[in-house]
Amino acid sequence: MKIGLYFGSFNPIHIGHLVIASHVANYTNVQQVWFVVSPQNPLKSSTSLLNEHQRLFLVQKAIEKDNRFKTCDVEFKLPKPSYSIDTLTYLTEKYPGHEFLIIIGSDSFQNIKQWKNYKELLANYKLIVYERPGFEISQNHLEADLTILKNAPLLNISATLIRENIRLGKNINYLVPDIVKEEIEKGGYYK
């Protein structure tokens, strides 16, 4: 099975994440998208991170009715910080019958040289890159195996904006799925 791995902090998961995952599931040869919740991204500060189990729970609630999607907590069991190459190596060994592809934005792709063992990653795994404004991919200078999604529907929503809205007591309707909003309010997250 072809599995698209969508790595992220998902702090919290929002509609923008789900739109991208749905587009990948609809318009590529990926048969399932796994949301890989990262306990600690080495390229991001962890000061505003909700506990990883709470973030995983929010992802589970957001996708529970869509059988194209699955949550993945594999990085909870691996050394921190989480490096994509280590996760991919582990998953490839654990699930030899699956082919794993990486789903990333063109902004992240432009920074891929900062990733641990990026040459090994590019040599062994295919990437599905959704273009973000201002980060167009005009030339594949890294000779990576890329599928570029030029017309992926992008929403200008950020988890930072959502956390700030919560902190300020503003409404987050339509930014996150209703069930995620309910769980955030019930748990008192991001206050």
C-alpha positions, 0 to 999 in steps of 0.5 A, a space after each residue: 500500500 502507498 502511504 503518504 506520511 504527513 508529519 507535523 506538530 498539529 498544534 492543533 490540527 486545523 482545516 488547512 491540514 485536512 484540506 491538504 490531506 484530502 487533496 493528496 488522497 484524492 489526486 495522487 496514487 496515495 492510498 492512505 494518509 497517515 498523520 504523524 504527530 511529532 512530539 518535538 520538531 527539531 526545527 521548531 520551539 516546543 514552548 507552546 506545544 500542547 502535550 503530544 498525547 492531547 495533540 494526537 487525540 485531537 487528530 484522532 477526533 478530527 479524522 475519525 470518520 474518514 477511512 482515508 486517514 490514520 493517526 500515527 504515534 510512532 515518533 512517541 516511541 523514538 528518541 526526541 527530537 523527532 527526525 523524519 529519516 529515523 521515523 521513515 527507517 523505522 516504519 520501512 522496517 516495521 511495514 516492509 509491504 508499504 511504500 512510504 511517501 512524504 507529504 510536505 509544503 514547498 516551504 519545507 522542501 526549500 529547507 530540506 537541506 536542514 533536515 537530518 540525512 536529507 540526501 539519504 531521505 531524498 535518495 530513498 523516498 518519494 515526496 509529494 510537495 504542495 506549493 505554497 505562495 512565495 515558495 514555488 518550485 521551478 527546478 528540482 536541483 536536488 534530483 528528488 523524486 517529486 510529485 508537485 501539486 500546483 493546484 492544491 487548495 491552500 487555506 491561510 490558516 495557522 495553528 499559531 493564529 488559532 492558539 492566539 485566538 483561544 488565548 484572547 477568547 476569540 472564536 475559532 469556528 471554521 478554523 478547526 473541525 467542530 469536534 476539535 473545537 469542542 475538545 479544546 474547550 472541554 480540555 481548556 487547551 491553549 488558554 
